Amino acid sequence: MNEERFNLTKKVGIYGIAGNIFLLVIKAITGFIFKSQSMIADSFNSAGDIFASLMTFVGNKISSVPNDEDHNFGHGKAEYIFSMFIGISMVFVACKLLYDSISTLILGSDLHFSWLLIVVCIITIVIKFALFLYTKNASKKCNNILLESNMKDHKNDCILTSFTLLSIILSLFGIYWFDSVVGIGISIWIGYTGISIFLESYNVLMDISIDEKTKDLILDIIHAYKEVRKIDTISSSPVGSQHIVFITICLDGNMPTFESHKLANDIEETVSNLDNIYKTIVHVEPT
């Protein structure tokens, strides 16, 4: 499963880099030639996408390295470190685009309509939608924040480029201000997405607990053992896309040590079989 997860994420990163380099070139050329602020903003967005795909490729490679003496629980958190890089880069790109778009709106637009701009928009939407479907399928097969970040990015790009297409069509009828407005909207959306990705990664790196659904499943598993008189504590720490769970249970103080340890081992194995659990450690207290 880990090998499949690594290979899928690797392919998503490679396809994303190749597709976004192509889109960056055609959008930047047409955007600057015909003075379309929304297309220029879209090209900067593609530059950010290249960086995001590159971070996906590198982060996936590092996170797939197995545990060793220095990293007992593997390198899974690398996914979230590189996702933070993606989020930060998106915020910087958004600030630059917002400034340029507002300046163009105030000073006036020099946009020149061209059917080539429309063709580039359609090509972008088709390629981005294909990348979205592929990444969504890969994300369903393996839980990976890098894949989820890329999937959201591809979906957002389809929406944003649709607005770019609308602004270019409106310029055909002499409505040029909408091009700058779309540029502003794109920059705000990029910034919002970047902040969301950053916060999600930050929460994991700050050891956010397991979700309530998983916690309820763990409680159901433990309650199935009648020997458990009390569940003292359940705590957890994220490791990449999974969690290490620490459980303290109270058993009859007269229970033989062998039996109490066997019960603890059974609970550890059962809980560790849950999809998002990396390892379970059960501590026994006599009562």
N, C-alpha and C positions, 0 to 999 in steps of 0.2 A: 504493500500500500504506500509506504514512504517513497519507494522508487517511482511508482506511478505518479504520486503527488509531485515529486521533483521534476519528472519529465514533462508533465502537463504544464506546470508553471514555467518551465524553461521555454517550451514552445510558445506559450502566450507572450512571454517577454520578447522572443525573437520576432514573431509575427508583428507585434506591436511596434517594435523599433523599425522594421522594414516598411510597414504601412505608413507610419507617421513621418518618416524621412521623405517618402514620396509626396505626402500631402503637404508637408512643410514647404517643399520646393515649389510646387505648383501654386499654392496659396500665397506665398511670399512674393513670387514673381508677378502674378496677376494683381495682387493687392496693391503693391507699390507702383506698378505701371499705371493702373487706373484709379489710384488715389482713394481706394475704398477702406475706410477706417475699420469697418466691421470685418472685412477680409484680412486686413493686417492683424487685427486682434485675434482672428481665428488662426492665423499662421503662428503667432506667438503661443497660442494654446497648443498647437501641434508640436512646437519646440519643447513645451513643458511635458507633453505626452511622451516625447522621445526620452526625456530624462526619467519620467515615471517608469517607462518600459525597461530602461537600463537599470534602474534601481530594483525593479522586479527580478530581472535576470541575476544581478549580483546578490541581492538579498536572499533569493531562493537558493543559490549555490552555497552561501555561507550557512544558512539555516538547516540545510540538508546534511551537514557534517555531523556524524554521530557523537555521542558523549565520549569524553576522554577524562584523564586524570585532573585536568584543570577546569573542565566544564562537565561536571557530573551529570547534569540533566540536559546535555546537548547544547545546540546553538540556535534553538527555535526562536528566541527573542529577536534575532537578527531581522526577521520579517517586519517586526514593529519598528525597529530602529530605522530601517530603510523606508518604511511607510511614512515615518515622520519627516524624512528628507523630502519625500514626494509632496507632503502637505505644505511644508515650508516653501518649497520652490513654487508651488501654485499660488501662494499668498503674494510672493514677490512679483510674479508675473502679473497677477491681478492688479497690484498697485500701479505698476508701470502702464498697463493698458487703460486703467481708469483715468490716470492723469492725461494720457494722450487723447482719449475719447472726449473728455470734458473740454480740453483745449480746442479740439476740432469743432465741437458743438458751439463754443463761444466765438471762435474766430471765423467759422464757416468751413464748409467742406469743398474740396476740389474734385469730388468723385466724378469720373467719366464712365457712363454706362457702356457695358460691353457684354455681348452674349457669352463670351468666354468666361466671365465671372459666374454666370449661371451654370455653365457646364462644370466648372470646378466645384461649385457647391453640391451639385448632384453627385459627382464622383466621390466627394468627401462623405456625403450621407451614406452612399452605398457601401463604401469601404468600412466606415465606422460601424454601420449596423451589422455587417458581417463579422467584424472583430468583436462586437458586443455579444452576438449569439454564440460565437466560439468560446469566449471567455466565460459567459454565463454557464455553458455546458460544462466547462472545466471546473468552475467554482462549485457546481453541484456535486461533482465527484470527490472533491477534497476541500476541506475547510481551510482557507488560506486568505489572510487579510490582504495580501498583495494582489491576489486574483480579484477579490471583492473591490479593491480600490480601482483596479484597471477596468473592471466591468462597469462601475459607476461612471468612470471617466469617459468610456466609449459611448455610454447612453447619453450622458450630458452633451457630448460633442454632436451627436445626431440632432438634439434639440437646438443647440446653439447655432449650428450651421443652417438649420431650417429658418431661424430668424435672420441670419445673414442673407440667405436667399431672398427672403421677403423684403429686406431693406434694399437690395439691389433691384428687385422688380419695381419697387416704389420709385426708385431714382429714375426709372424709364418715364415716369409721369411727372418728373420735376420735384419730387419729394426727397430732398437730400438730407434733411436733418435727422431722419429716422435712422440713417446709417450710423451716425454718431451715438444715437440713443441705444442702438443694438450693441455697439461697442462697449458702452457703459454697462449694459445689462450682462454682457458676456463676462466682463471683468469682475462684476459683483458675484456672479455665479461661480466663477473659478475660485474666487477668494473664499466663498462660503464652503465649497467642496473641500478646499485645502484645509480649512480650519476643522471641518468635520473629521477628515482623515487623521489630522494631527491629534485631535482630542481622543479619538478611538485608540490610537497607538499609545498615547500618553497614559491612558487608563491601564492598559495592559502592563506597560513598563513600570507603573506604580503599583503593581500587584493587585489588580482588581479581582474580586472574588468570583467564584463560579455563579452562573445565572440561577435563578430560583427554580427553574424547571429541573435542572440537573441536580440541584440540592434536594429537591423533593424525591427524585428517583433514588438518590443515595439513602435518604431516610427510610424509604419503603424497603430497600434491600436490607438495611440493618434491623428494622422492626420485624422482619420475617424470621429473625433468630430469637426464639423465646428466651434464650439464656441471657440476652442483653437486658439488664435491669434499667439502665439509664444511658442516654447519649450525652456525654459531658460537653464536648466541643466538636465542631466541624470547621476547619479552616482550610484555605487553599491558596495556591500561588500559581500564576500562569507560567507556562513554558511553551513559547510559541503559540500555536493554536490550541494547545491542550493545557490541563491543569494538574498540579500535584495536590493531592488531598490528604490532609492530616485529620485523623479521627481519634477521639478518646472515648472509650466505652467503659461502663462499669459492669462487672460480673460478680457473681457470688464468690466471696473471699475463700470459701471452702473448696472451690472447683480446683482440680488438679492442674498444675502448671501446663502439662502437656495438652490437656483439653482446651484450656483458655488460649494457648498459642495457636492451636489448630483452628479454633473458631476465628481468631483474628486473621489468620492466613486465608481462610475461606472468604471472609468479608473483603480482604484486600484484593483477592483475585476477581471476585464478582464485580466490585466497584470499578476495578481497572479495565474491565471489559467494555465499559461505556465509551462511546466514540470520542468524547472530548476529555477523557481522563488519561493522563500520561503515566501516573504512578499513584498508588494509595499506600499510606502508612497508618496502621492502626495501633494505638497504644491502649493497654488494658490496665484498668484500676480496680482493685478489689473493693467490695462493699458488703 
